[in-house]
């Protein structure tokens, strides 16, 4: 069966075609594929205790009522149809609740990197930057 070179060549071409389709179907920019650095997430982790735990708790799980969790399937589901730009826009214009927009854009992005890391998203080799066009190309997706 595999002794025929034409048959074997056909199988190789088919496998390459399938791999190309799979690779092209994967979003070029997705939170699933490492869109922040470990250093950026660490900066966000250092910022979090002085910026967010009053409402979202030390563990990022919110209060279970009015304040949503920043980790887990509820968070991932909430943002799954959006982009990092959508998340950034929401966070930077609504947080902290009593003084929204008080932080520099980079602080919000560092906090987002920390939140993504706490949700189990992969670390990459490029930081999230305050470029709305670039952030709009990064899809939010659920891990599972």
VOKENU-766857 format. One record per atom (N, C-alpha, C): x, y, z; residue in three letters. Coordinates in steps of 0.02 Angstrom, whole numbers, padded with zeros to 5 digits, always signed. Last residue first. Layout:
XYZALA/...
# end
This chain:
-00537+01334+01372UNK/-00566+01267+01363UNK/-00623+01268+01315UNK/-00501+01467+01363UNK/-00449+01415+01361UNK/-00479+01347+01346UNK/-00583+01586+01258UNK/-00583+01542+01317UNK/-00528+01489+01308UNK/-00512+01737+01198UNK/-00540+01671+01187UNK/-00537+01631+01252UNK/-00498+01890+01122UNK/-00507+01858+01187UNK/-00540+01791+01173UNK/-00385+01935+00995UNK/-00449+01907+01015UNK/-00445+01879+01086UNK/-00311+02075+00943UNK/-00299+02018+00989UNK/-00365+01994+01016UNK/-00339+02186+00874UNK/-00325+02127+00835UNK/-00313+02065+00878UNK/-00347+02287+00965UNK/-00410+02266+00933UNK/-00401+02203+00890UNK/-00215+02313+00993UNK/-00255+02277+01043UNK/-00320+02251+01013UNK/-00181+02386+00877UNK/-00150+02321+00890UNK/-00191+02281+00939UNK/-00262+02498+00898UNK/-00268+02460+00836UNK/-00239+02390+00845UNK/-00218+02548+01021UNK/-00286+02520+01015UNK/-00294+02479+00951UNK/-00084+02529+01109UNK/-00097+02540+01038UNK/-00165+02507+01023UNK/+00000+02512+01231UNK/-00059+02556+01223UNK/-00070+02578+01151UNK/+00043+02336+01227UNK/+00060+02406+01223UNK/-00002+02448+01212UNK/+00097+02189+01301UNK/+00039+02226+01278UNK/+00058+02299+01280UNK/+00261+02130+01254UNK/+00214+02160+01300UNK/+00152+02187+01265UNK/+00316+01973+01198UNK/+00302+02042+01181UNK/+00249+02069+01229UNK/+00325+01839+01219UNK/+00387+01877+01221UNK/+00379+01950+01201UNK/+00203+01765+01332UNK/+00237+01773+01267UNK/+00301+01812+01275UNK/+00116+01648+01429UNK/+00161+01705+01427UNK/+00194+01706+01359UNK/-00051+01588+01412UNK/+00022+01582+01403UNK/+00057+01649+01403UNK/-00176+01598+01539UNK/-00153+01611+01471UNK/-00077+01610+01468UNK/-00229+01583+01666UNK/-00194+01526+01636UNK/-00172+01537+01564UNK/-00278+01687+01733UNK/-00327+01646+01700UNK/-00295+01587+01663UNK/-00165+01753+01770UNK/-00202+01718+01823UNK/-00258+01674+01794UNK/-00134+01811+01646UNK/-00090+01760+01675UNK/-00127+01719+01728UNK/-00238+01904+01639UNK/-00233+01851+01588UNK/-00189+01793+01614UNK/-00203+01985+01749UNK/-00267+01949+01747UNK/-00266+01892+01697UNK/-00079+02034+01703UNK/-00084+01994+01765UNK/-00148+01954+01766UNK/-00123+02106+01592UNK/-00075+02051+01583UNK/-00077+02005+01644UNK/-00201+02202+01657UNK/-00233+02154+01612UNK/-00187+02094+01600UNK/-00099+02272+01722UNK/-00150+02237+01762UNK/-00187+02185+01719UNK/-00035+02324+01611UNK/+00002+02279+01656UNK/-00047+02239+01699UNK/-00138+02405+01561UNK/-00114+02348+01522UNK/-00074+02298+01564UNK/-00148+02501+01663UNK/-00206+02458+01647UNK/-00183+02397+01608UNK/-00020+02556+01650UNK/-00040+02523+01713UNK/-00099+02477+01700UNK/-00025+02613+01523UNK/+00019+02556+01534UNK/+00003+02520+01599UNK/-00115+02721+01541UNK/-00134+02663+01500UNK/-00090+02602+01514UNK/-00117+02777+01713UNK/-00091+02780+01644UNK/-00111+02716+01606UNK/-00272+02793+01807UNK/-00205+02765+01796UNK/-00182+02777+01724UNK/-00402+02841+01811UNK/-00351+02876+01849UNK/-00280+02853+01833UNK/-00517+02785+01758UNK/-00469+02817+01713UNK/-00411+02851+01746UNK/-00627+02815+01896UNK/-00610+02781+01833UNK/-00561+02822+01791UNK/-00645+02814+02044UNK/-00600+02860+02007UNK/-00579+02828+01941UNK/-00730+02716+02091UNK/-00740+02785+02114UNK/-00696+02836+02078UNK/-00684+02598+02021UNK/-00754+02620+02019UNK/-00763+02693+02038UNK/-00530+02619+01930UNK/-00570+02596+01986UNK/-00638+02630+01988UNK/-00633+02584+01788UNK/-00598+02562+01848UNK/-00543+02612+01867UNK/-00687+02626+01666UNK/-00732+02610+01722UNK/-00699+02593+01788UNK/-00593+02643+01569UNK/-00645+02695+01575UNK/-00692+02684+01634UNK/-00509+02534+01577UNK/-00479+02601+01582UNK/-00531+02657+01588UNK/-00598+02426+01559UNK/-00560+02434+01622UNK/-00536+02506+01629UNK/-00647+02448+01427UNK/-00692+02442+01485UNK/-00655+02457+01550UNK/-00528+02451+01352UNK/-00575+02508+01351UNK/-00621+02507+01412UNK/-00478+02322+01378UNK/-00440+02382+01398UNK/-00487+02443+01402UNK/-00578+02244+01318UNK/-00564+02237+01389UNK/-00527+02299+01415UNK/-00565+02288+01185UNK/-00629+02294+01220UNK/-00619+02291+01296UNK/-00432+02252+01159UNK/-00452+02323+01156UNK/-00518+02334+01193UNK/-00440+02116+01161UNK/-00405+02147+01217UNK/-00421+02223+01218UNK/-00609+02080+01108UNK/-00538+02086+01098UNK/-00506+02116+01160UNK/-00746+01962+01125UNK/-00715+02027+01115UNK/-00641+02023+01100UNK/-00804+01847+01162UNK/-00823+01872+01096UNK/-00788+01938+01079UNK/-00758+01822+01293UNK/-00741+01777+01238UNK/-00757+01803+01168UNK/-00788+01887+01410UNK/-00748+01924+01361UNK/-00734+01883+01298UNK/-00866+01796+01482UNK/-00889+01865+01475UNK/-00853+01901+01418UNK/-00786+01682+01484UNK/-00848+01682+01445UNK/-00872+01753+01431UNK/-00686+01723+01573UNK/-00669+01704+01504UNK/-00731+01706+01459UNK/-00762+01744+01690UNK/-00723+01798+01660UNK/-00710+01783+01586UNK/-00811+01612+01708UNK/-00857+01669+01702UNK/-00822+01729+01669UNK/-00695+01533+01720UNK/-00737+01527+01661UNK/-00787+01584+01653UNK/-00562+01635+01794UNK/-00606+01578+01786UNK/-00652+01582+01725UNK/-00557+01801+01862UNK/-00526+01738+01843UNK/-00580+01684+01833UNK/-00622+01906+01911UNK/-00574+01921+01857UNK/-00539+01858+01834UNK/-00794+01913+01953UNK/-00729+01881+01958UNK/-00686+01901+01899UNK/-00886+02066+01981UNK/-00872+02003+01947UNK/-00801+01978+01961UNK/-00981+02128+02109UNK/-00915+02133+02079UNK/-00896+02066+02047UNK/-01105+02090+02160UNK/-01100+02147+02116UNK/-01034+02150+02078UNK/-01068+01942+02200UNK/-01133+01976+02190UNK/-01126+02031+02138UNK/-00942+01894+02221UNK/-00994+01846+02206UNK/-01063+01876+02194UNK/-00841+01982+02232UNK/-00880+01969+02293UNK/-00936+01919+02282UNK/-00687+01926+02154UNK/-00743+01971+02164UNK/-00780+01954+02228UNK/-00572+01850+02138UNK/-00637+01817+02129UNK/-00697+01862+02141UNK/-00443+01890+02163UNK/-00472+01910+02099UNK/-00542+01880+02087UNK/-00392+01879+02291UNK/-00387+01821+02247UNK/-00418+01831+02178UNK/-00423+01997+02354UNK/-00353+01980+02346UNK/-00344+01924+02295UNK/-00560+02081+02270UNK/-00530+02035+02318UNK/-00458+02020+02304UNK/-00621+02177+02195UNK/-00613+02111+02165UNK/-00580+02060+02211UNK/-00624+02292+02280UNK/-00686+02266+02249UNK/-00678+02193+02226UNK/-00497+02296+02334UNK/-00554+02321+02373UNK/-00620+02294+02345UNK/-00402+02258+02239UNK/-00429+02208+02285UNK/-00488+02232+02327UNK/-00346+02357+02147UNK/-00407+02319+02131UNK/-00438+02277+02187UNK/-00228+02431+02188UNK/-00275+02457+02139UNK/-00343+02422+02137UNK/-00133+02373+02266UNK/-00148+02443+02280UNK/-00201+02472+02233UNK/-00123+02242+02217UNK/-00143+02253+02287UNK/-00160+02326+02303UNK/-00079+02263+02076UNK/-00146+02241+02095UNK/-00165+02257+02168UNK/+00056+02287+02055UNK/+00009+02343+02056UNK/-00059+02324+02086UNK/+00112+02159+02052UNK/+00135+02207+02103UNK/+00087+02266+02110UNK/+00047+02110+01940UNK/+00037+02077+02005UNK/+00058+02123+02062UNK/+00100+02195+01842UNK/+00029+02197+01857UNK/+00013+02165+01924UNK/+00230+02145+01846UNK/+00218+02216+01863UNK/+00144+02224+01881UNK/+00204+02017+01800UNK/+00231+02027+01868UNK/+00222+02098+01891UNK/+00163+02042+01671UNK/+00115+02013+01717UNK/+00138+02021+01789UNK/+00286+02089+01622UNK/+00228+02132+01622UNK/+00175+02106+01671UNK/+00366+01973+01636UNK/+00384+02035+01672UNK/+00324+02082+01676UNK/+00304+01888+01547UNK/+00303+01871+01618UNK/+00319+01933+01659UNK/+00210+01979+01422UNK/+00271+01948+01449UNK/+00261+01931+01522UNK/+00076+01938+01309UNK/+00106+01979+01362UNK/+00167+01943+01387UNK/+00022+01846+01226UNK/+00021+01915+01203UNK/+00049+01964+01255UNK/+00002+01691+01194UNK/+00056+01730+01224UNK/+00062+01801+01199UNK/-00113+01631+01137UNK/-00047+01618+01108UNK/+00008+01666+01133UNK/-00235+01667+01186UNK/-00214+01598+01196UNK/-00142+01585+01176UNK/-00265+01791+01143UNK/-00237+01786+01210UNK/-00213+01715+01225UNK/-00213+01804+00974UNK/-00262+01781+01023UNK/-00228+01778+01091UNK/-00182+01828+00813UNK/-00174+01861+00877UNK/-00231+01840+00923UNK/-00218+01737+00718UNK/-00149+01761+00719UNK/-00134+01794+00786UNK/-00316+01597+00757UNK/-00310+01670+00755UNK/-00237+01691+00760UNK/-00308+01459+00650UNK/-00290+01485+00716UNK/-00284+01560+00712UNK/-00317+01434+00518UNK/-00379+01443+00554UNK/-00367+01471+00624UNK/-00187+01410+00478UNK/-00219+01473+00455UNK/-00284+01486+00493UNK/-00166+01285+00535UNK/-00125+01342+00556UNK/-00158+01407+00537UNK/-00261+01209+00465UNK/-00265+01214+00539UNK/-00225+01275+00562UNK/-00213+01223+00334UNK/-00281+01246+00352UNK/-00286+01256+00427UNK/-00088+01162+00348UNK/-00093+01232+00327UNK/-00160+01261+00345UNK/-00124+01031+00381UNK/-00086+01072+00429UNK/-00090+01146+00411UNK/-00186+00994+00260UNK/-00225+00996+00323UNK/-00189+01039+00374UNK/-00076+01002+00172UNK/-00135+01044+00161UNK/-00177+01050+00225UNK/+00007+00902+00225UNK/+00030+00972+00224UNK/-00029+01019+00214UNK/-00074+00790+00201UNK/-00056+00809+00270UNK/-00034+00882+00273UNK/-00078+00792+00060UNK/-00140+00799+00099UNK/-00125+00821+00171UNK/+00057+00771+00030UNK/+00024+00833+00008UNK/-00039+00844+00049UNK/+00071+00641+00084UNK/+00112+00696+00109UNK/+00079+00763+00091UNK/-00018+00569+00002UNK/-00030+00573+00075UNK/+00009+00632+00104UNK/+00044+00583-00122UNK/-00023+00610-00112UNK/-00040+00618-00038UNK/+00161+00511-00100UNK/+00165+00583-00114UNK/+00098+00617-00103UNK/+00106+00384-00088UNK/+00141+00414-00030UNK/+00146+00489-00039UNK/+00058+00367-00220UNK/+00012+00364-00163UNK/+00042+00399-00102UNK/+00179+00374-00288UNK/+00126+00423-00304UNK/+00076+00425-00246UNK/+00252+00265-00241UNK/+00275+00333-00226UNK/+00222+00386-00240UNK/+00193+00124-00162UNK/+00181+00165-00222UNK/+00200+00237-00207UNK/+00202+00069-00040UNK/+00260+00061-00084UNK/+00253+00103-00147UNK/+00096+00066+00042UNK/+00138+00126+00047UNK/+00198+00122+00001UNK/+00041-00060+00000UNK/+00000+00000+00000UNK/+00043+00063+00000UNK/
# end
